[in-house]
């Protein structure tokens, strides 16, 4: 997955480069025409494009640094540099927007009268068409590469397309000696600059401060709760490094599960989150669930039933304790080695009765039918690292009727 993300960021660099060249050409064109036609709104739009050049350069640098692999000082990688680049872009836009607004308001208060040429309106429309095309290209590329930095640049492209249309309208009005409309529209354009800068700033700060979407947390929680063996999701913490999602998950499971079983469940959680929601990295911690005594005993009783059935049919010698002893129905006592030599047909347990006598000890009784005879069994199970059969005693019942 890491190699794929590195390729995604490299792909996103194309959009940043395209935006840089487009803004460079358009800003030169607009400044030239603005000086010739005396349009304040077109000049404001040109300065807006200049800020976009600097912003996209920052995004491009951020994408290149973000592709660097993890090192000793950045164990999670350099993914967050992409968000830092977006933050720098917002600062640049705030500063330049302030100066554009200052110059426009000054000209408005001084009531400076300048002639406005209609050719500026044509330049604005041409710029709007170009930026709209680049917006769609960068938006699709950002979705494909999952680049938050390029998506911020795409939003700026759309804002520029809108402001260029507004510029054309203002210049058209000003060409009929309504110069005040041109300057008022320059103020509106500056507000668009501030709005876009604020949006990018908010998203960047949210990511850098480890903010995370609560709706996603709810979705992840609902999915994890459906995974077998998970009794409850205690909490989930999420954070984003660029477009990569990192999750810390704490779940509660039955305290009677083995380490192997708990680990297998955590693997299911990790794989499900990565496959269904494209989560980059998941750290799952398991805590024992607090069960009512009845529920806990019932759960353990079912586990031991399965283990006892394996011992009865000689399918798993590892379940016998090293100190295992068994008193057979004929009164002969055997140990683990002798028990493992026995062979049985497929036997079924009937009348299973579990009795927990301590936290680590169960005594179970049941009956089984073999070779026309019914046998009663008393079996002692003790928990060490796992559950092991400590001792068994068999008694031949007088009735020879087959168990139902």
C-alpha positions in Angstrom: 0.0 0.0 0.0 2.9 2.4 0.8 4.3 2.0 -2.8 0.8 2.8 -4.2 0.5 5.9 -2.1 3.9 7.1 -3.2 2.8 6.6 -6.9 -0.4 8.5 -6.1 1.5 11.5 -4.9 3.8 11.5 -7.9 0.7 11.4 -10.1 -0.7 14.4 -8.2 2.4 16.5 -9.1 1.1 16.7 -12.6 -1.9 18.7 -11.5 0.3 21.1 -9.5 2.6 21.7 -12.5 -0.3 22.3 -14.8 -1.8 24.9 -12.5 1.5 26.7 -12.1 2.0 27.1 -15.8 -1.6 28.1 -16.4 -1.5 30.7 -13.6 1.8 32.1 -14.8 0.4 32.7 -18.3 -2.9 34.1 -17.1 -1.4 36.4 -14.5 1.0 37.9 -17.1 -1.9 38.3 -19.5 -4.2 39.9 -17.0 -1.7 42.3 -15.6 -0.8 43.5 -19.1 -4.4 44.0 -20.1 -5.3 45.5 -16.7 -2.6 48.2 -17.2 -3.8 48.9 -20.7 -7.5 49.0 -19.8 -7.2 50.5 -16.3 -9.4 47.7 -14.7 -9.0 47.4 -11.0 -11.0 44.2 -10.9 -8.9 42.5 -13.6 -5.7 43.6 -11.7 -7.1 42.1 -8.5 -7.8 38.9 -10.4 -4.3 38.9 -11.8 -2.8 39.2 -8.2 -5.1 36.4 -7.2 -3.5 34.2 -9.9 0.0 35.2 -8.6 -0.9 34.0 -5.2 -2.0 30.7 -6.8 1.4 30.3 -8.4 3.1 30.6 -5.1 0.5 28.3 -3.5 0.8 25.6 -6.1 4.6 25.8 -5.9 4.2 25.1 -2.1 1.8 22.2 -2.9 4.3 20.8 -5.5 7.2 20.9 -3.0 4.9 19.4 -0.3 4.0 16.5 -2.6 7.6 15.8 -3.3 8.6 15.8 0.3 5.6 13.8 1.3 6.8 11.0 -1.0 10.0 10.5 1.1 9.9 7.2 3.0 9.8 6.9 6.7 13.1 7.5 8.6 14.4 7.5 12.1 13.0 11.0 12.8 9.7 10.4 11.0 8.5 6.9 11.8 5.1 7.6 10.4 6.6 9.0 7.1 6.4 12.5 5.8 2.8 12.4 4.7 1.7 15.5 6.8 4.0 17.8 4.7 1.2 17.9 2.2 -1.0 19.5 4.8 1.8 21.9 5.7 2.1 23.0 2.1 -1.7 23.7 2.0 -1.3 25.7 5.2 1.5 27.8 3.6 -0.7 28.4 0.6 -3.5 29.8 2.7 -1.1 32.2 4.4 0.1 33.5 1.1 -3.4 34.0 -0.1 -4.4 35.9 3.0 -1.4 38.3 2.7 -1.8 39.1 -1.0 -5.6 39.3 -0.6 -5.1 41.9 2.1 -2.8 44.1 -0.1 -5.2 43.8 -3.1 -8.1 44.9 -0.9 -6.0 47.7 0.5 -5.2 49.1 -2.9 -8.8 48.8 -4.1 -10.3 50.5 -1.1 -7.7 53.3 -1.3 -8.7 53.9 -5.0 -12.4 53.9 -4.0 -12.0 56.4 -1.2 -9.8 58.7 -3.3 -12.5 58.5 -6.0 -9.8 58.0 -8.7 -11.5 58.1 -12.2 -10.0 55.9 -14.9 -11.3 54.7 -18.2 -12.0 51.0 -18.6 -11.7 49.1 -21.8 -14.1 46.3 -22.7 -11.2 44.1 -23.9 -10.6 43.2 -20.2 -14.0 41.5 -20.1 -12.9 39.1 -22.9 -9.7 38.2 -21.0 -11.7 37.5 -17.9 -14.0 35.1 -19.8 -11.1 33.4 -21.4 -9.5 32.9 -18.0 -12.7 31.5 -16.6 -12.9 28.9 -19.3 -9.3 27.8 -18.8 -9.5 27.6 -15.0 -12.8 25.7 -15.2 -11.2 23.1 -17.4 -8.1 22.9 -15.1 -10.5 22.5 -12.1 -12.2 19.4 -13.5 -8.8 17.9 -14.5 -7.3 18.5 -11.1 -10.4 17.4 -9.2 -10.5 14.1 -11.0 -6.7 13.7 -10.6 -7.0 14.5 -6.8 -9.8 11.9 -6.4 -7.7 9.3 -8.3 -4.5 10.1 -6.3 -6.3 10.8 -3.0 -4.3 14.0 -2.6 -5.7 16.5 -0.2 -3.1 19.1 -1.4 -4.2 18.8 -5.0 -7.8 18.9 -4.0 -7.2 22.2 -2.2 -5.6 23.4 -5.4 -8.6 22.3 -7.4 -10.9 24.2 -5.1 -8.8 27.3 -5.7 -9.1 26.6 -9.5 -12.9 26.7 -9.2 -12.8 29.9 -7.1 -10.6 31.5 -9.8 -13.0 30.5 -12.5 -15.9 32.2 -10.5 -13.9 35.3 -9.8 -12.9 35.6 -13.5 -16.5 35.5 -14.5 -17.3 38.2 -11.9 -14.4 40.3 -13.2 -15.8 40.1 -16.8 -19.2 41.3 -15.5 -17.5 44.2 -13.6 -15.5 45.3 -16.6 -18.5 45.2 -18.9 -20.4 47.4 -16.5 -17.4 49.8 -16.0 -17.1 50.2 -19.8 -20.4 52.1 -19.6 -18.8 54.5 -17.1 -20.0 52.6 -14.1 -16.5 52.5 -12.6 -17.8 52.0 -9.1 -19.1 48.6 -10.1 -15.7 47.6 -11.3 -14.2 48.5 -7.9 -16.9 47.0 -5.9 -16.4 43.8 -7.8 -12.7 44.0 -7.0 -13.7 43.9 -3.3 -15.9 40.9 -4.0 -13.1 39.1 -5.7 -10.8 39.8 -2.8 -13.4 38.3 -0.5 -13.4 35.2 -2.7 -9.6 35.1 -2.1 -10.1 35.3 1.6 -12.9 32.7 1.5 -10.7 30.1 -0.4 -7.8 30.9 1.9 -9.9 30.3 5.0 -11.3 27.0 3.7 -7.8 25.7 2.9 -6.5 27.0 6.2 -9.3 25.3 8.2 -8.8 21.9 6.4 -5.0 22.1 6.9 -5.2 23.0 10.6 -7.9 20.3 11.2 -5.6 17.7 9.8 -2.4 18.9 11.4 -4.1 19.1 14.8 -5.2 15.4 14.4 -8.9 16.3 13.9 -11.0 13.5 12.5 -14.4 13.1 11.0 -16.8 11.7 13.7 -19.1 10.2 11.0 -16.2 8.0 9.9 -15.6 6.9 13.5 -19.2 5.9 13.7 -19.0 3.9 10.5 -15.8 2.1 11.6 -17.4 1.3 15.0 -20.5 -0.2 13.4 -18.4 -2.4 11.1 -16.0 -3.6 13.9 -18.9 -4.4 16.2 -20.1 -7.0 13.7 -16.8 -8.9 13.6 -17.0 -12.3 15.4 -15.5 -12.4 18.9 -15.8 -8.6 19.3 -18.0 -7.9 22.3 -17.7 -4.2 22.3 -15.7 -1.3 20.7 -14.3 0.7 23.6 -13.1 3.5 21.5 -11.5 4.5 18.2 -8.9 7.2 17.6 -8.3 8.4 14.1 -5.8 10.8 12.5 -4.8 11.7 9.0 -1.4 12.0 7.5 -2.1 13.6 4.1 -4.7 11.3 2.5 -3.6 8.3 4.7 -5.9 7.3 7.7 -4.3 5.9 10.8 -6.5 4.3 13.4 -6.0 3.2 17.1 -8.8 0.7 18.0 -9.5 -0.7 21.4 -12.0 -3.6 21.5 -13.3 -5.8 24.3 -13.3 -9.6 23.9 -14.2 -12.5 26.1 -11.4 -13.0 28.7 -11.5 -16.7 28.1 -10.3 -16.4 24.5 -6.8 -17.7 23.9 -4.1 -15.3 22.7 -4.2 -17.0 19.3 -8.0 -16.4 19.0 -7.7 -12.8 20.1 -4.9 -12.1 17.6 -6.9 -13.7 14.8 -9.8 -11.4 15.6 -7.5 -8.3 15.5 -6.3 -9.4 12.1 -9.9 -9.6 10.9 -10.4 -6.0 12.1 -7.3 -4.7 10.4 -8.0 -6.4 7.1 -11.6 -5.3 7.1 -10.8 -1.7 7.7 -8.1 -1.7 5.0 -10.2 -3.4 2.4 -13.6 -1.7 3.0 -12.4 1.8 3.9 -8.9 2.0 2.5 -7.4 2.7 5.9 -3.7 3.0 5.7 -2.7 1.6 9.1 -4.5 0.1 12.1 -3.3 -0.6 15.6 -5.8 -2.8 17.5 -5.6 -3.3 21.3 -7.7 -6.0 23.0 -9.1 -5.7 26.6 -11.0 -8.3 28.5 -14.7 -7.7 28.6 -16.5 -7.8 31.9 -19.0 -10.6 31.7 -21.7 -11.6 34.2 -20.8 -14.7 36.0 -23.6 -16.7 34.3 -22.6 -15.6 30.8 -18.9 -16.2 31.5 -19.5 -19.7 32.9 -21.8 -20.6 30.0 -19.2 -19.4 27.5 -16.5 -21.4 29.1 -18.7 -24.5 29.4 -19.2 -24.5 25.6 -15.5 -24.2 25.0 -14.8 -27.1 27.3 -17.5 -29.2 25.7 -15.7 -28.9 22.4 -12.4 -29.8 24.1 -13.8 -32.8 26.0 -15.3 -34.1 22.8 -11.8 -34.1 21.2 -10.3 -35.9 24.2 -13.1 -38.5 24.1 -12.4 -39.3 20.5 -8.6 -39.1 20.8 -8.3 -36.3 18.3 -6.0 -34.0 20.2 -3.4 -35.3 22.6 -2.2 -31.8 23.3 -5.2 -31.2 25.4 -4.1 -33.7 28.0 -2.1 -32.3 30.9 1.4 -33.8 31.4 0.2 -35.1 34.8 -3.0 -36.6 33.2 -4.5 -39.7 34.8 -7.6 -41.6 34.0 -9.4 -44.3 35.9 -11.1 -46.6 33.4 -14.4 -48.4 33.9 -12.5 -51.6 34.8 -10.7 -49.8 37.6 -7.3 -49.6 35.9 -5.5 -46.3 36.1 -3.6 -45.0 33.0 -1.5 -42.0 32.2 -1.2 -39.7 29.2 1.0 -42.0 27.2 -1.3 -44.9 27.6 -4.4 -42.8 26.9 -2.9 -41.7 23.5 -2.7 -45.4 22.5 -6.4 -45.8 22.7 -8.6 -45.8 19.6 -12.3 -45.1 19.5 -15.1 -44.9 17.0 -16.8 -41.5 16.6 -18.5 -41.0 20.0 -21.1 -38.5 21.0 -21.6 -36.7 24.3 -25.0 -36.8 26.0 -26.3 -35.3 29.2 -23.4 -32.8 29.5 -23.3 -31.0 32.9 -20.6 -28.4 33.5 -19.7 -27.2 37.0 -17.2 -24.4 37.6 -15.6 -24.8 41.0 -13.0 -22.1 40.7 -11.7 -19.5 38.3 -9.3 -22.1 36.8 -11.1 -25.4 37.3 -14.2 -27.0 35.7 -15.7 -30.4 36.5 -17.9 -31.8 33.7 -20.0 -34.9 33.7 -21.7 -36.7 30.8 -22.4 -40.0 29.3 -21.5 -41.7 26.0 -22.5 -45.0 24.3 -19.9 -47.5 22.9 -20.0 -51.2 22.0 -23.5 -51.7 23.4 -22.6 -50.1 26.8 -23.2 -46.8 28.4 -20.4 -45.0 30.3 -20.6 -42.1 32.7 -17.6 -39.7 32.7 -16.3 -37.2 35.2 -13.6 -35.0 33.8 -11.5 -32.3 35.5 -10.3 -29.4 33.4 -7.8 -26.8 34.6 -6.6 -23.6 32.9 -2.9 -22.8 32.7 -1.9 -21.0 29.5 -4.9 -22.8 28.0 -7.4 -25.4 29.1 -6.0 -28.9 29.8 -7.7 -32.1 30.9 -6.2 -33.0 34.3 -8.1 -36.2 35.1 -11.0 -38.4 34.1 -13.0 -41.2 35.6 -15.2 -43.6 33.7 -18.0 -45.7 35.2 -20.0 -48.4 33.4 -23.7 -47.9 33.8 -25.9 -50.9 34.5 -28.4 -50.1 31.8 -27.4 -51.2 28.3 -30.0 -49.1 26.6 -28.6 -46.8 24.0 -28.5 -43.1 24.9 -30.8 -40.8 23.1 
